[in-house]
Amino acid sequence: MSLITRCQVCATAFRVHRTQLAARGGKVRCGKCGTVFDGISGLVDEAAQRVHLEPSPQLGLFDPSRRPRPAGQGGPALPLDGPLPDFLVEEASSPHLTLAWALLVLVTAATLVAQVGYRYRAEIGVLVPAARGTLDAACRLAGCRVPLPRRPELMSIDSSDLQADPRSESLIVLNALLRNRAPFPQEYPSLELTLTDDGDKPVLRRVLAPADYLDKARAALATQGIAPGVELALRVNLDTGPARATGYRLYLFYPQ
């Protein structure tokens, strides 16, 4: 069944088929003035008014047996061999838009890689030695450094004891054995020593940084950390002042 639609610019009426209207959501091009208009909203009632019909604006597109006629010779000029009308051509992506999207994807990917590299730079520097130079150079530009890993779950206190120093009641001696159980070097941890009374309540708490428990030789090489699988025996003399304790707790941690 054919329908009649009227151009909303030049008021020319054309007979069209439902399939022609459905081909592009109802959009058609007027064969007389070239305007693309909504053929559905331009539908007219043939029975309600006498309509002078021009040839369908899409005959040359949907009926290959019809040859186009030059404009000005009794009908619309719709070349079959030329480019399709705008309403049948998919809009091409702008090359500038495509380039912008490509750059955005690259920037996003580079940002993600940089964030992962910064977060795990210590582990990458140890597990991939060849990347250490690149990481150091990047950190110099970013104002950071590539530290040794800090994995407290792979660092343990294998043994410890607390003894009184016979020279004074306020002096005690802490002996402990640290072990790096990781397959890579780690930073020296900090130690928290808590002295407790008979009720296991804390009476004195002391935090020992690596500089507080390392001897001079090890302190000079502290930036190299504890080698993998190495045990470190430490001995620290402490003055507890007037505090008197009967027990203690010792923990290791990495400060934030």
C-alpha positions in Angstrom: 0.0 0.0 0.0 1.4 3.4 -1.0 1.1 6.6 1.0 1.3 10.3 0.1 3.7 12.6 1.8 4.3 16.3 1.3 7.6 18.2 1.4 7.4 20.6 4.3 9.5 23.2 2.4 8.2 23.3 -1.2 4.9 21.5 -0.5 5.5 19.0 -3.3 3.5 15.8 -2.8 5.0 12.3 -3.5 3.7 8.8 -3.3 5.8 6.6 -1.1 5.7 3.0 0.3 5.8 2.0 3.9 9.1 0.2 3.3 10.6 3.4 1.9 9.6 5.3 5.1 10.9 2.6 7.3 14.3 2.5 5.5 15.6 5.5 7.5 13.1 6.1 10.3 10.7 8.1 8.0 13.4 10.5 6.6 13.1 11.2 2.9 14.6 13.7 0.5 12.4 15.9 -1.7 13.2 15.2 -5.3 12.3 18.8 -6.2 14.0 21.0 -3.7 16.4 18.5 -2.1 15.2 19.0 1.4 15.4 16.0 3.8 12.1 16.0 5.8 10.1 13.7 8.0 7.9 11.8 5.6 5.7 10.4 8.3 4.8 13.8 9.8 4.3 15.0 6.2 1.7 12.3 5.3 -1.5 13.6 3.8 -5.0 12.1 3.3 -5.5 11.6 -0.4 -9.3 11.2 0.0 -9.6 14.4 1.9 -8.0 16.6 -0.7 -7.0 16.4 -4.4 -3.2 16.0 -4.6 -1.0 16.6 -7.6 1.7 14.0 -7.3 5.3 14.2 -8.5 7.3 11.0 -9.0 8.4 9.4 -5.7 11.6 11.0 -4.4 13.0 7.5 -3.9 12.0 5.7 -7.2 15.6 5.8 -8.5 16.8 4.2 -5.3 14.3 1.4 -4.9 13.6 0.6 -8.6 16.9 -0.2 -10.4 15.0 -0.5 -13.8 14.4 3.3 -13.8 17.2 5.4 -15.1 17.7 8.9 -13.7 16.8 11.9 -15.6 18.6 15.2 -15.6 17.3 17.9 -13.4 14.8 20.2 -15.1 13.4 17.5 -17.5 10.2 16.6 -15.8 11.3 14.9 -12.6 13.9 14.8 -9.9 17.4 13.9 -10.7 18.4 10.9 -8.5 21.7 9.4 -9.9 22.1 5.7 -9.3 25.8 5.6 -9.8 26.6 8.6 -7.6 26.8 8.8 -3.9 23.8 7.8 -1.8 21.6 10.6 -0.4 22.4 11.9 3.1 19.5 10.1 4.7 20.8 6.7 3.5 24.5 7.3 4.3 25.8 6.4 7.8 27.4 9.4 9.4 31.2 8.9 9.3 33.1 9.4 12.5 35.1 12.7 12.6 38.8 12.0 12.4 39.4 14.6 15.0 37.0 12.9 17.4 38.6 9.5 16.7 42.1 10.9 17.4 40.8 12.5 20.6 39.4 9.2 21.8 42.6 7.4 21.0 44.7 10.0 22.9 42.3 9.7 25.9 42.6 5.9 25.9 46.4 6.2 25.8 46.6 8.8 28.6 44.2 6.7 30.7 46.3 3.6 30.2 49.6 5.5 30.9 48.1 6.9 34.1 47.0 3.5 35.3 50.5 2.0 34.6 52.1 4.9 36.4 49.8 4.4 39.4 50.6 0.7 39.6 54.3 1.3 39.1 54.3 3.9 41.9 52.3 1.7 44.3 54.5 -1.4 43.8 57.8 0.3 42.9 59.6 -1.3 45.8 58.6 -4.8 44.7 59.2 -4.1 41.0 62.7 -2.8 41.8 63.6 -6.0 43.7 61.9 -8.6 41.5 62.8 -6.9 38.2 66.4 -5.6 38.7 66.5 -4.4 35.1 63.7 -1.9 35.8 65.5 -0.4 38.8 67.3 2.3 36.8 64.0 3.3 35.1 62.2 3.5 38.4 65.0 5.6 40.0 64.9 8.0 37.1 61.2 8.3 37.2 61.2 8.8 41.0 63.8 11.6 40.7 61.4 13.4 38.3 58.4 12.8 40.6 60.3 13.7 43.8 60.0 10.2 45.3 62.3 7.3 45.9 62.4 3.6 45.3 62.4 2.1 48.8 63.0 -1.5 49.8 59.9 -3.6 50.3 58.0 -3.6 53.6 56.3 -6.9 54.1 55.9 -7.4 57.9 54.2 -10.7 57.4 57.5 -11.9 55.9 59.6 -10.5 58.8 59.6 -12.3 62.2 61.0 -12.1 65.7 62.3 -15.6 66.1 63.4 -15.2 69.8 63.8 -12.5 72.4 64.5 -12.0 76.1 64.8 -9.1 78.5 67.5 -9.1 81.2 68.3 -6.8 84.1 71.6 -5.0 83.9 73.6 -5.6 87.2 75.1 -2.2 87.0 71.8 -0.5 87.8 68.2 -1.3 88.7 66.9 1.0 86.0 68.9 -0.6 83.2 67.7 -3.5 81.1 69.1 -5.4 78.1 66.9 -6.5 75.2 68.1 -9.4 73.1 66.2 -10.4 70.0 66.6 -12.3 66.8 65.0 -10.9 63.6 64.6 -13.0 60.4 63.7 -11.8 56.9 61.7 -14.7 55.5 61.1 -13.0 52.1 63.0 -14.0 49.0 64.1 -10.3 48.6 65.7 -7.7 50.8 63.5 -5.7 53.1 63.8 -2.5 55.1 64.7 -2.8 58.7 61.5 -2.7 60.8 60.8 -0.6 63.9 60.3 -2.4 67.2 57.7 -1.6 69.9 58.8 -2.8 73.4 56.1 -2.6 76.1 57.0 -3.3 79.7 54.2 -4.7 81.9 53.5 -5.2 85.6 52.2 -8.3 87.5 48.7 -7.7 86.0 50.1 -7.5 82.5 49.3 -3.8 82.3 51.8 -1.6 80.5 54.0 0.6 82.6 56.4 1.7 79.9 56.4 1.7 76.1 59.3 2.4 73.9 59.6 2.5 70.1 62.9 1.5 68.6 63.8 2.7 65.1 66.5 0.9 63.2 69.0 3.5 64.2 68.3 2.7 67.9 69.1 -1.0 67.6 71.7 -1.3 64.8 75.4 -1.2 65.5 77.5 1.3 63.6 78.6 -1.1 60.9 75.0 -2.2 60.1 73.7 1.4 60.4 76.1 2.5 57.7 74.5 -0.1 55.3 70.9 0.3 56.5 69.7 1.4 53.0 70.6 -2.1 51.7 68.1 -3.6 54.2 68.0 -7.1 55.5 69.0 -9.6 52.9 66.6 -12.5 52.1 66.7 -15.4 54.6 69.1 -13.5 56.9 68.9 -13.5 60.7 69.8 -10.4 62.6 70.8 -10.7 66.3 70.4 -7.4 68.2 71.2 -6.3 71.7 69.9 -3.0 73.1 70.6 -1.4 76.5 67.6 0.6 77.8 67.1 2.9 80.8 63.6 2.4 82.3 63.9 5.1 84.9 61.7 4.6 88.0 59.4 2.1 86.1 59.5 -1.4 87.5 58.3 -4.3 85.3 57.9 -8.0 85.5 57.1 -8.8 81.9 57.3 -7.4 78.4 55.8 -7.6 74.9 57.8 -7.0 71.7 56.3 -6.3 68.2 57.8 -5.3 64.9 56.1 -2.9 62.4 56.7 -0.5 59.6 55.7 3.1 60.3 53.4 4.8 57.8 
